[in-house]
Every structure is written in C-alpha cells, then in structure tokens.
C-alpha cells in the first residue's frame, strides 16, 4: 500500500534521501557536476526544503520538494514558494501519483504565508492540471547578476496574497532575476 509522508529536512530518513538523490542524479546530471558531483543534499538548505514522498514497501514511488525564499522583484520582496525535483519512478507513471503529490504540495503552500508560488519546468500540461498558471511571457533570469542568462523552461505561478496578486503584471512583463540558480 502506498503511503504519503511529509518530512522536514532533518526528519527525512536516510534510505529515502538516497533513493531521491539517486533518481535526481540520473534525471538531472547537470546538478551533479564539478563541486556538486558528490553532493549529499537534495535541495539546498537555504531554500528551507519540505519533502513530500510517496513510498511503497520502503521504496520511493514519487517525490516533490517544496522550497521558499524571499525574492526581490520590481522594488518589492515576495515570499516565494516553489516546487523542486518533482518526479515519479517510471514504473509508477501514468497512475496519478505525481499529480496527487503536486496537488498536496500546492495545498500545503496555500496554507503558509506565501505571496506567490513560482517554479519552472519543461513539462507542459501537467502543472496546469494541478491548478498552476503557465505564464508564457514571463522571463526568469539566473546566473551572475551583472550578466544573467534567461532560464529557458516554462514558468508556472500562483499569486496567493494581496501583495502577490497586485504584483502579477510585473511578473508577467518584467524579467525576474531569480539568483545564481533556480530551485
């Protein structure tokens, strides 16, 4: 029977952590290059990770990381949450596990003090099913602040607080400098 667990970083069981890291290493090898080749973290601690995991008989079925940071944009600071490292192991795909976990993560974020939810993905259609808005005109910049590069993945957002909703036009029309890296 598949069970859902929600873990703070310090509560994540070692055997679950290493299954998640192994999948991430294979799916997104670019995150495990140079100084990160032997990294032992799923999400950088400064992004306050919360781990949503579906597990059956000790094996990870699906995973979603929830993260947050304060993001400066258009003269305002937004408490910005996002999703990171979303995956379902191939043999469990097309059964709704990933979508349910993404919906659960969204509900969790909606109960926080978040102004917005912001993340990027190459997937199209999946996140819309969970209630996220695809913003095709939004541009995310990353890298060195003096010469950032555009992050080429699709942008997904939700505007949760009054401040977040008031800033929507700025996010849709002005490039967002996210930092050295995205989530």
C-alpha atoms as an extended CHARMM CRD file, in Angstrom:
* protein
*
       183  EXT
         1         1  UNK       CA              0.0000000000        0.0000000000        0.0000000000  PROA      1               0.0000000000
         2         2  UNK       CA              1.3790000000        3.3930000000       -0.9990000000  PROA      2               0.0000000000
         3         3  UNK       CA              1.7690000000        5.8770000000        1.8420000000  PROA      3               0.0000000000
         4         4  UNK       CA              2.3650000000        9.6190000000        1.7580000000  PROA      4               0.0000000000
         5         5  UNK       CA              4.9380000000       11.1980000000        4.0520000000  PROA      5               0.0000000000
         6         6  UNK       CA              5.8670000000       14.8310000000        4.5790000000  PROA      6               0.0000000000
         7         7  UNK       CA              9.3020000000       15.4160000000        6.0630000000  PROA      7               0.0000000000
         8         8  UNK       CA             11.2600000000       18.4050000000        7.2190000000  PROA      8               0.0000000000
         9         9  UNK       CA             14.8750000000       18.1920000000        6.0950000000  PROA      9               0.0000000000
        10        10  UNK       CA             16.1680000000       16.9110000000        9.4240000000  PROA      10              0.0000000000
        11        11  UNK       CA             13.4440000000       14.2360000000        9.6080000000  PROA      11              0.0000000000
        12        12  UNK       CA             13.9970000000       12.6870000000        6.1720000000  PROA      12              0.0000000000
        13        13  UNK       CA             15.0200000000        9.0180000000        6.6200000000  PROA      13              0.0000000000
        14        14  UNK       CA             18.4350000000        8.2170000000        5.1530000000  PROA      14              0.0000000000
        15        15  UNK       CA             17.1520000000        5.3770000000        2.9550000000  PROA      15              0.0000000000
        16        16  UNK       CA             14.5130000000        7.6800000000        1.4330000000  PROA      16              0.0000000000
        17        17  UNK       CA             17.0180000000       10.5170000000        0.9690000000  PROA      17              0.0000000000
        18        18  UNK       CA             19.4370000000        8.3480000000       -1.0170000000  PROA      18              0.0000000000
        19        19  UNK       CA             16.7060000000        6.9580000000       -3.2820000000  PROA      19              0.0000000000
        20        20  UNK       CA             15.6500000000       10.5170000000       -4.1120000000  PROA      20              0.0000000000
        21        21  UNK       CA             19.2460000000       11.6150000000       -4.7050000000  PROA      21              0.0000000000
        22        22  UNK       CA             19.8950000000        8.6090000000       -6.9470000000  PROA      22              0.0000000000
        23        23  UNK       CA             16.9210000000        9.4750000000       -9.1400000000  PROA      23              0.0000000000
        24        24  UNK       CA             17.8870000000       13.1580000000       -9.2980000000  PROA      24              0.0000000000
        25        25  UNK       CA             21.4500000000       12.2360000000      -10.2360000000  PROA      25              0.0000000000
        26        26  UNK       CA             20.2360000000       10.1980000000      -13.2130000000  PROA      26              0.0000000000
        27        27  UNK       CA             17.4310000000       12.5270000000      -14.3410000000  PROA      27              0.0000000000
        28        28  UNK       CA             19.2450000000       15.8590000000      -13.9320000000  PROA      28              0.0000000000
        29        29  UNK       CA             23.0020000000       15.0970000000      -14.1190000000  PROA      29              0.0000000000
        30        30  UNK       CA             23.8050000000       18.7820000000      -14.6500000000  PROA      30              0.0000000000
        31        31  UNK       CA             23.0260000000       19.3280000000      -10.9480000000  PROA      31              0.0000000000
        32        32  UNK       CA             25.7860000000       16.8930000000      -10.0190000000  PROA      32              0.0000000000
        33        33  UNK       CA             28.7450000000       18.4420000000      -11.8510000000  PROA      33              0.0000000000
        34        34  UNK       CA             32.0260000000       19.9610000000      -10.6370000000  PROA      34              0.0000000000
        35        35  UNK       CA             31.8220000000       20.8350000000       -6.9230000000  PROA      35              0.0000000000
        36        36  UNK       CA             28.3850000000       19.1400000000       -6.7230000000  PROA      36              0.0000000000
        37        37  UNK       CA             29.4880000000       15.8280000000       -8.2260000000  PROA      37              0.0000000000
        38        38  UNK       CA             29.2930000000       14.0550000000       -4.8700000000  PROA      38              0.0000000000
        39        39  UNK       CA             26.6330000000       16.2390000000       -3.3030000000  PROA      39              0.0000000000
        40        40  UNK       CA             24.6590000000       14.7350000000       -0.4550000000  PROA      40              0.0000000000
        41        41  UNK       CA             21.7680000000       17.2080000000       -0.3770000000  PROA      41              0.0000000000
        42        42  UNK       CA             18.5060000000       17.0740000000       -2.3120000000  PROA      42              0.0000000000
        43        43  UNK       CA             17.6800000000       20.7630000000       -2.0030000000  PROA      43              0.0000000000
        44        44  UNK       CA             19.9790000000       23.4990000000       -0.7440000000  PROA      44              0.0000000000
        45        45  UNK       CA             19.2670000000       24.0710000000        2.9740000000  PROA      45              0.0000000000
        46        46  UNK       CA             18.8860000000       27.8460000000        2.4740000000  PROA      46              0.0000000000
        47        47  UNK       CA             15.7190000000       27.0800000000        0.4500000000  PROA      47              0.0000000000
        48        48  UNK       CA             14.0080000000       25.5480000000        3.5210000000  PROA      48              0.0000000000
        49        49  UNK       CA             13.0760000000       22.1730000000        1.9660000000  PROA      49              0.0000000000
        50        50  UNK       CA              9.9960000000       20.1770000000        2.8560000000  PROA      50              0.0000000000
        51        51  UNK       CA              9.8600000000       16.7380000000        1.2360000000  PROA      51              0.0000000000
        52        52  UNK       CA              6.6130000000       15.1420000000        0.0050000000  PROA      52              0.0000000000
        53        53  UNK       CA              7.1690000000       11.4650000000       -0.6980000000  PROA      53              0.0000000000
        54        54  UNK       CA              5.0100000000        8.5310000000       -1.7560000000  PROA      54              0.0000000000
        55        55  UNK       CA              6.5080000000        5.2460000000       -0.5710000000  PROA      55              0.0000000000
        56        56  UNK       CA              5.5530000000        1.6080000000       -1.0070000000  PROA      56              0.0000000000
        57        57  UNK       CA              7.3540000000       -1.1300000000        0.9430000000  PROA      57              0.0000000000
        58        58  UNK       CA             10.2680000000        1.2070000000        1.6400000000  PROA      58              0.0000000000
        59        59  UNK       CA             10.6760000000        2.2550000000       -1.9950000000  PROA      59              0.0000000000
        60        60  UNK       CA             10.1170000000        5.7860000000       -3.2500000000  PROA      60              0.0000000000
        61        61  UNK       CA              7.3050000000        5.9840000000       -5.8050000000  PROA      61              0.0000000000
        62        62  UNK       CA              7.0360000000        9.7520000000       -6.2790000000  PROA      62              0.0000000000
        63        63  UNK       CA              8.6250000000       12.9000000000       -4.8640000000  PROA      63              0.0000000000
        64        64  UNK       CA              8.0130000000       16.6670000000       -4.6800000000  PROA      64              0.0000000000
        65        65  UNK       CA             10.2490000000       19.1580000000       -2.8940000000  PROA      65              0.0000000000
        66        66  UNK       CA              8.6840000000       22.3540000000       -1.5510000000  PROA      66              0.0000000000
        67        67  UNK       CA             11.0360000000       25.3150000000       -1.1630000000  PROA      67              0.0000000000
        68        68  UNK       CA             10.8580000000       29.0050000000       -0.3470000000  PROA      68              0.0000000000
        69        69  UNK       CA             12.9320000000       32.1640000000       -0.3620000000  PROA      69              0.0000000000
        70        70  UNK       CA             12.4300000000       35.9120000000       -0.3500000000  PROA      70              0.0000000000
        71        71  UNK       CA             12.5540000000       37.1360000000       -3.9320000000  PROA      71              0.0000000000
        72        72  UNK       CA             13.1430000000       40.7790000000       -4.8760000000  PROA      72              0.0000000000
        73        73  UNK       CA             11.2630000000       41.8860000000       -7.9720000000  PROA      73              0.0000000000
        74        74  UNK       CA             10.1690000000       45.2890000000       -9.2750000000  PROA      74              0.0000000000
        75        75  UNK       CA             11.0420000000       47.0150000000       -5.9940000000  PROA      75              0.0000000000
        76        76  UNK       CA              9.1880000000       44.5840000000       -3.7300000000  PROA      76              0.0000000000
        77        77  UNK       CA             10.1260000000       41.5000000000       -1.7340000000  PROA      77              0.0000000000
        78        78  UNK       CA              7.8700000000       38.4630000000       -2.1980000000  PROA      78              0.0000000000
        79        79  UNK       CA              7.8290000000       35.3650000000       -0.0040000000  PROA      79              0.0000000000
        80        80  UNK       CA              8.1560000000       32.9410000000       -2.8760000000  PROA      80              0.0000000000
        81        81  UNK       CA              7.4860000000       29.2210000000       -2.6880000000  PROA      81              0.0000000000
        82        82  UNK       CA              8.2060000000       26.7110000000       -5.4000000000  PROA      82              0.0000000000
        83        83  UNK       CA              8.3760000000       23.0700000000       -6.3550000000  PROA      83              0.0000000000
        84        84  UNK       CA             11.6590000000       21.2970000000       -6.9650000000  PROA      84              0.0000000000
        85        85  UNK       CA             12.8250000000       17.8690000000       -8.0960000000  PROA      85              0.0000000000
        86        86  UNK       CA              9.3490000000       16.6140000000       -8.9900000000  PROA      86              0.0000000000
        87        87  UNK       CA              9.4090000000       13.0180000000      -10.2150000000  PROA      87              0.0000000000
        88        88  UNK       CA              7.7100000000        9.6510000000      -10.2870000000  PROA      88              0.0000000000
        89        89  UNK       CA              9.7090000000        6.4870000000      -10.8960000000  PROA      89              0.0000000000
        90        90  UNK       CA              8.9680000000        5.2570000000      -14.4530000000  PROA      90              0.0000000000
        91        91  UNK       CA              7.1850000000        2.0290000000      -13.4560000000  PROA      91              0.0000000000
        92        92  UNK       CA              4.6500000000        4.0670000000      -11.4310000000  PROA      92              0.0000000000
        93        93  UNK       CA              3.9100000000        6.7660000000      -14.0200000000  PROA      93              0.0000000000
        94        94  UNK       CA              0.5230000000        7.4260000000      -15.6360000000  PROA      94              0.0000000000
        95        95  UNK       CA             -1.2950000000        6.4080000000      -12.4360000000  PROA      95              0.0000000000
        96        96  UNK       CA             -1.8270000000        9.8930000000      -10.9900000000  PROA      96              0.0000000000
        97        97  UNK       CA              0.7070000000        9.6270000000       -8.1670000000  PROA      97              0.0000000000
        98        98  UNK       CA              2.8170000000       12.6060000000       -9.2110000000  PROA      98              0.0000000000
        99        99  UNK       CA             -0.2050000000       14.7990000000       -9.8620000000  PROA      99              0.0000000000
       100       100  UNK       CA             -1.7020000000       13.9740000000       -6.4730000000  PROA      100             0.0000000000
       101       101  UNK       CA              1.5640000000       14.7480000000       -4.7130000000  PROA      101             0.0000000000
       102       102  UNK       CA              1.8850000000       18.0690000000       -6.5830000000  PROA      102             0.0000000000
       103       103  UNK       CA             -1.6960000000       18.9490000000       -5.5560000000  PROA      103             0.0000000000
       104       104  UNK       CA             -0.8770000000       18.0680000000       -1.9400000000  PROA      104             0.0000000000
       105       105  UNK       CA              2.2310000000       20.2710000000       -2.0520000000  PROA      105             0.0000000000
       106       106  UNK       CA              0.1460000000       23.1240000000       -3.5220000000  PROA      106             0.0000000000
       107       107  UNK       CA             -2.4170000000       22.8120000000       -0.7060000000  PROA      107             0.0000000000
       108       108  UNK       CA              0.4010000000       22.8780000000        1.8280000000  PROA      108             0.0000000000
       109       109  UNK       CA              1.8510000000       26.0800000000        0.3310000000  PROA      109             0.0000000000
       110       110  UNK       CA             -1.5730000000       27.7430000000        0.1790000000  PROA      110             0.0000000000
       111       111  UNK       CA             -1.7690000000       27.4170000000        3.9900000000  PROA      111             0.0000000000
       112       112  UNK       CA              1.5420000000       29.2620000000        4.5000000000  PROA      112             0.0000000000
       113       113  UNK       CA              2.3530000000       32.9640000000        4.4040000000  PROA      113             0.0000000000
       114       114  UNK       CA              3.4190000000       32.7550000000        0.7420000000  PROA      114             0.0000000000
       115       115  UNK       CA              2.8930000000       35.7120000000       -1.5640000000  PROA      115             0.0000000000
       116       116  UNK       CA              3.4620000000       33.6740000000       -4.7170000000  PROA      116             0.0000000000
       117       117  UNK       CA              4.3770000000       30.2400000000       -5.9990000000  PROA      117             0.0000000000
       118       118  UNK       CA              6.9760000000       30.3050000000       -8.7760000000  PROA      118             0.0000000000
       119       119  UNK       CA              8.8080000000       27.4600000000      -10.4830000000  PROA      119             0.0000000000
       120       120  UNK       CA              9.8630000000       26.3170000000      -13.9280000000  PROA      120             0.0000000000
       121       121  UNK       CA              9.5550000000       23.0400000000      -15.8080000000  PROA      121             0.0000000000
       122       122  UNK       CA              9.9470000000       21.5520000000      -19.2630000000  PROA      122             0.0000000000
       123       123  UNK       CA              6.6050000000       19.7700000000      -18.8140000000  PROA      123             0.0000000000
       124       124  UNK       CA              3.5390000000       21.3550000000      -20.3790000000  PROA      124             0.0000000000
       125       125  UNK       CA              0.0080000000       20.4900000000      -19.2880000000  PROA      125             0.0000000000
       126       126  UNK       CA              0.9030000000       18.5680000000      -16.1400000000  PROA      126             0.0000000000
       127       127  UNK       CA              1.1090000000       21.5110000000      -13.7310000000  PROA      127             0.0000000000
       128       128  UNK       CA             -1.9900000000       23.1450000000      -15.1750000000  PROA      128             0.0000000000
       129       129  UNK       CA             -3.9190000000       20.0190000000      -14.1010000000  PROA      129             0.0000000000
       130       130  UNK       CA             -2.7990000000       20.7540000000      -10.5370000000  PROA      130             0.0000000000
       131       131  UNK       CA             -4.1020000000       24.3400000000      -10.7490000000  PROA      131             0.0000000000
       132       132  UNK       CA             -0.9420000000       26.2650000000      -11.6240000000  PROA      132             0.0000000000
       133       133  UNK       CA             -0.9150000000       29.0130000000      -14.2430000000  PROA      133             0.0000000000
       134       134  UNK       CA              1.5090000000       28.8100000000      -17.1330000000  PROA      134             0.0000000000
       135       135  UNK       CA              2.8660000000       32.2870000000      -17.8540000000  PROA      135             0.0000000000
       136       136  UNK       CA              4.3140000000       32.0790000000      -21.3780000000  PROA      136             0.0000000000
       137       137  UNK       CA              5.5410000000       35.7010000000      -21.4060000000  PROA      137             0.0000000000
       138       138  UNK       CA              7.2940000000       35.5530000000      -18.0170000000  PROA      138             0.0000000000
       139       139  UNK       CA             11.0980000000       35.5160000000      -18.1550000000  PROA      139             0.0000000000
       140       140  UNK       CA             13.3320000000       34.1010000000      -15.4490000000  PROA      140             0.0000000000
       141       141  UNK       CA             16.9710000000       35.1940000000      -15.3530000000  PROA      141             0.0000000000
       142       142  UNK       CA             19.6930000000       33.3270000000      -13.4640000000  PROA      142             0.0000000000
       143       143  UNK       CA             23.4510000000       33.3670000000      -13.0520000000  PROA      143             0.0000000000
       144       144  UNK       CA             25.6980000000       36.3140000000      -12.3260000000  PROA      144             0.0000000000
       145       145  UNK       CA             23.5220000000       39.3510000000      -11.6020000000  PROA      145             0.0000000000
       146       146  UNK       CA             25.6630000000       41.6160000000      -13.7960000000  PROA      146             0.0000000000
       147       147  UNK       CA             25.2190000000       39.3260000000      -16.8290000000  PROA      147             0.0000000000
       148       148  UNK       CA             22.3670000000       36.8790000000      -16.1960000000  PROA      148             0.0000000000
       149       149  UNK       CA             21.0660000000       34.3620000000      -18.7220000000  PROA      149             0.0000000000
       150       150  UNK       CA             17.4750000000       33.5000000000      -19.4490000000  PROA      150             0.0000000000
       151       151  UNK       CA             16.2330000000       30.2380000000      -17.9590000000  PROA      151             0.0000000000
       152       152  UNK       CA             14.5140000000       28.5180000000      -20.8940000000  PROA      152             0.0000000000
       153       153  UNK       CA             11.9230000000       26.3770000000      -19.0920000000  PROA      153             0.0000000000
       154       154  UNK       CA              8.2260000000       27.2430000000      -18.9050000000  PROA      154             0.0000000000
       155       155  UNK       CA              7.2360000000       29.4310000000      -15.9500000000  PROA      155             0.0000000000
       156       156  UNK       CA              4.4100000000       28.4120000000      -13.6060000000  PROA      156             0.0000000000
       157       157  UNK       CA              2.9480000000       30.6580000000      -10.9170000000  PROA      157             0.0000000000
       158       158  UNK       CA              0.1440000000       31.2720000000       -8.4900000000  PROA      158             0.0000000000
       159       159  UNK       CA             -0.4900000000       34.6380000000       -6.8660000000  PROA      159             0.0000000000
       160       160  UNK       CA             -1.6650000000       33.9260000000       -3.3330000000  PROA      160             0.0000000000
       161       161  UNK       CA             -1.5130000000       37.0300000000       -1.1490000000  PROA      161             0.0000000000
       162       162  UNK       CA             -2.8850000000       40.5040000000       -1.8130000000  PROA      162             0.0000000000
       163       163  UNK       CA              0.7040000000       41.6740000000       -2.4650000000  PROA      163             0.0000000000
       164       164  UNK       CA              1.2890000000       38.7280000000       -4.8050000000  PROA      164             0.0000000000
       165       165  UNK       CA             -1.8860000000       39.4140000000       -6.7890000000  PROA      165             0.0000000000
       166       166  UNK       CA             -1.0060000000       43.1240000000       -7.0300000000  PROA      166             0.0000000000
       167       167  UNK       CA              2.4230000000       42.2170000000       -8.4660000000  PROA      167             0.0000000000
       168       168  UNK       CA              1.1520000000       39.8360000000      -11.1370000000  PROA      168             0.0000000000
       169       169  UNK       CA              1.5800000000       42.2820000000      -14.0170000000  PROA      169             0.0000000000
       170       170  UNK       CA              5.2130000000       42.9070000000      -13.0220000000  PROA      170             0.0000000000
       171       171  UNK       CA              5.9360000000       39.1610000000      -13.0920000000  PROA      171             0.0000000000
       172       172  UNK       CA              4.2940000000       38.8350000000      -16.4900000000  PROA      172             0.0000000000
       173       173  UNK       CA              6.0140000000       41.8260000000      -18.0800000000  PROA      173             0.0000000000
       174       174  UNK       CA              9.3780000000       42.3830000000      -16.3460000000  PROA      174             0.0000000000
       175       175  UNK       CA             12.2050000000       39.8270000000      -16.2890000000  PROA      175             0.0000000000
       176       176  UNK       CA             12.6650000000       38.2050000000      -12.8750000000  PROA      176             0.0000000000
       177       177  UNK       CA             16.2380000000       37.7980000000      -11.6420000000  PROA      177             0.0000000000
       178       178  UNK       CA             15.9800000000       34.6100000000       -9.5710000000  PROA      178             0.0000000000
       179       179  UNK       CA             19.5770000000       34.2920000000       -8.3820000000  PROA      179             0.0000000000
       180       180  UNK       CA             22.5880000000       32.1550000000       -9.2480000000  PROA      180             0.0000000000
       181       181  UNK       CA             20.3410000000       29.1530000000       -9.8680000000  PROA      181             0.0000000000
       182       182  UNK       CA             16.6600000000       28.3350000000       -9.9350000000  PROA      182             0.0000000000
       183       183  UNK       CA             15.2640000000       25.9330000000       -7.3910000000  PROA      183             0.0000000000
